[in-house]
Amino acid sequence: MPGRKRAIRQCLAGLLMGCVSAVQADSRDTIDLVSFEEPPYVMSDNGGAKGLVVEYVSALMDRAGLRYRLDILPAKRALLFALSHKNACVFPIERSQEREVDFHWISPIQISRHGFFQHPDDVPVSLRVLEDAKGFRIGSYLGSGIGAYLESLGFEVDYAAANSANIHKLMARRIDLWASDEVSARYIAGNSQFTLAPSPLVFFTTVRAIGCHASMPTEVVEVLNDALQAMHRDGSFMRIKKNFEQRSVPSEP
Amino acid sequence: MAISATSIARNCCENVARICLVLLLLWAAGAGLARAHDIQAPGYKSAAWWLKNEFTPSTLTPEEQLAELRWFAEAAKPFGGMHIRVVSERIDTHWYEASILAKAFHDITGIHVVHEVTGEDDVIKKLQSQVRSGVNIYDAYINDSDLIGYHFRSGEAIKLDEFMRGEGAAVTSPTLDLQDFIGLAFTTGPDGHVYQLPDQQFANLYWYRADWFARPDLRQQFRALYGYELDVPQNWAAYEDIAEFFSVHVKELDGQRVWGHMDYGKADPSLGWRISDAWLSLAGAGDKGLPNGQPVDEWGIRVEDCRPVGASVARGGALDSPASIYAVSKYVDWLKQYAPPEALRMNFTEAGNWLQKGNIAQQIWWYTAFTAALTEPGTPIMYDDGRPRWRMAPSPKGAYWEEGMKLGYQDAGAWTFLKSTPVERTKAAWLYAQFVVSKTVSLRKTLVGLTPVRRSDIESDVFTERAPYLGGLVEFYRSRGRELWTPTGTNVPDYIRLSNYWWQWVGRATSGELSVTEAMRGMAGAFDTTLGELSERMSGPCSPKLVKPQKEQDWLARPGAPKPLLTEPQQGRTLPYKEAIRAW
C-alpha cells in the first residue's frame, strides 16, 4: 500500500539522516561551503555572508541536520575550490550539461532568468530572439555559465572579474549589453545609484545548484536533495523568499 | 494656399485608391489577419509576408496555409501579449524554431515565445527540476520520447489526447492531423494515451564514404587482405576489418591521414546516450521483439508484464551479461585503436561535425540530425554539384544479434507539458507547439533541419527532388525503417536517473579506471538499486518491482536474454549498397 510504503520510507529516511549525521559528526569534517559575491543572493557581511540564497542554504543544511562552514571567494576560485577539495561544495552555480560530470548536484536551489540590459540613455534595442543580439558586445563575468553559453554560440563576450563590475562597464559604454541574472542586475544597478530599464529580452533560464566535490558520499547528497525537495514542496523556500524581498530587493521600474 | 476643385477631386481619388489598396492588402493577409502591431511596429511582419518569404514550399496551398494561420491568430486572441518560455536541445531544427518560427508566431498571434536551446541533458535536468520543485520553470519542453517510460508512470505529464478533447479543445488546431505524424507510436504509452507531440526525428544509421569504397585500388587491396568485398558491413566483424583497413593499412589518402572509425569518449552525459542508444541493442544483448525487445530490452532491463524487475543477470536482466560486456569492449577497443586520438576527449556535438573534415571512412552509427551540416557545399565530403560523397545505410549487427531484434535507434524530440504549469500558459505553449509542426511551416522546417516528422512532408515532390542530395535520408524515411528504428522504450521507468549511470560507469571503462566487466557489473548493481528505490516511490501496475536474485548460470541457461558467452568468431560479411538498404 502506498501509504504504508511512504511511512516506511519516511522512517528509513529519518534513520538514514541520523546515520548521515552520525557519520558527519564522527568521521568527517564539517562540509566546506564556498560561495561568491552575487547580490542579492550572496553578499559578504562583516566576515560572514548574507543574501537570499545564503538563507536558503542555511535553512537546507539545518533541515538536513548537517554542519557546515561558509566562505566567500571570487567566483572562479570558489568553483576551483569545490572541484579540488573533498567535502567541499560551491553555490549557487548554474547546473549545465558541460558541468554535469564535475560535481554531485543538489538542485534546484534557485531558478535564474537571465536577460540583456542596456545603457539607460540608449534607444531601446529590439531583441525578440537570442539571435537578434549577435553583433553586440556582451558583458559577463569569469566563472559565469551564462557567459560560457553565449561564447559557445559565437557571441562576443567580455568578462569582468565580478558581475558587479558590469554596471560600470555598461555606463562607460565598454559593453553594449550586460547579460545577467535579472534580480542581480537590478540589485547591483540600484546599489550603484543607476536605474535599469526592463530587459529587452530575458533569453535564458538556469537552474542554480549546490555543486559538491565528486567524492561527496552519495548518502549525503541524497539526504540534501530529499530535504531540498521537501522544502520546495512545503513552501519553505517561498516563505524565505517573500520575507527576504520585503526586506531588501528593489522592484523593477 | 488656394485649393482648387481639381486638386480636391484628385485628392479624393487618391484617398479612395489608398483605401482600396489597404483593403486589398488586408484581404491578401487573410481578412484581418494582419494585427494592429503588424502594421504599426517596425520589424513586425504580417502573415502574408511570412507565407511569401518563409513558409514555402509547403504541402498546403497558399489558401490552405492562410486559413491555418487565420485559425492560429483567432485561437491565440485570449493570450495576446503573453510571454511564454519553452526549451529544447541544441540541433539545427530547434535553432530554426527559436530564431525564425518564434518570431513568426509572435507576429501572427501576439504571443512572445522565448525558445531556449541548450544541451539535451540540461533539458531533462530542467524538466526534473520542475517536477521536484513544483516551480513552473518552462511552459513546455521538447524532450526526447526516450522518457515515455517515465511520463506514463510518473503522472507528471499531461495526457495530450485527453487535453485535446477537454480543456485544450479550443486551442487544438483542426488541421493538426495527428495521424500524419510518423512517430506517434513512440510518444504513446502502453496505456494508450498520447503523452508527447513529435517535433523532430532523426535516426542512428551507418555512415560511410561511398567514393572511397568505390575506388578500384582500395577494393582490390581490401579483397587481398580480407578475402571479401569492400562494401557495406553487415556485421561487426566486417566493420572491424574495414576500420582496421583504413586506420592501419591505408593510413593516408591523397596526402591526408585517414581513419577507419569515429566515435567519442569524453565522460559527459552525451557519452551515456551514445552507449544506451545503440551499442547493446546492435550487439544483440536484449531479446527479440519490436520495438525494444521482450522481456529484456536494449538497456538490459527485464520486465514482467510491464513491471521492470531487474537489470543484472542475477535478476534476469542483461546489463552485465556477456553480450553487453562484448558491446562495450568493442566500443572501447575501436575508439582507442581505430579512431583519431582526439575522439577520446570529444562529446556528441564535437564528434558529429568531425566527419565534415573528410578523413573518416565510416561510422558504425551516426545521427542523421547532422545531415544538414554534412551536406554543406564546399566541404571535402561533397561533390561540386551538391551531391554528397557519402551514404547512410543500416548499421552492422554484433555477434549476439538475431533476426527479429531491434535494428537501430531513432530519436524523437517531442513536446511535453507538465501538470505543474498553469493551464493558461499550457494553452499558449500548446498553440506554439502546434504552430512549429503545422503543415504551413513543416515542410520548410524539414528542409532546413532534415528531421522529418510528417508523412505528408516525406511523401512530397520536394523531398523527391532533394533525395539525390541527402545521402539516403529520403530513402530511409520513405521506408518501413522509420518504424523499425525505435527510441528507448517504456521499460525504462526513470530515464533521467538511470541515464546518468551510462556515462558514469562507461566513462570509467573508457578512462581505464575499471575494466569493462567491472564497469558493467557496477552499472547493473546501480540499476538494480535504483529500480528498488523506484519501486518504493512509484505506484501503479507498471511500477518497478525487483525479483530476487538467482544463480546467473540458471538465467544464462534459459532461452533468450541474458545470453551465454559466444566463443564462435563472427565472419566478416558485406553487401553492395543497393542490397544493404533492403533492410529498410
Interface residues (C-beta under 8 A of the other chain):
Chain A: P2 K5 I8 R9 R95 S96 Q97 E98 E100 V101 S107 P108 I111 S126 R128 V129 L130 E131 Y149 L201 V202 F203 F204 T205 V207 N225 L228 Q229 H232 R233 F237
Chain B: P42 G43 R85 V87 A98 S99 A102 K103 H106 H112 V114 H115 E116 V117 T118 G119 E120 D121 D122 K125 K126 S129 R132 S133 G134 V135 I137 Y138 A267 D268 P269 S270 W503 G507 E536 R537 S539
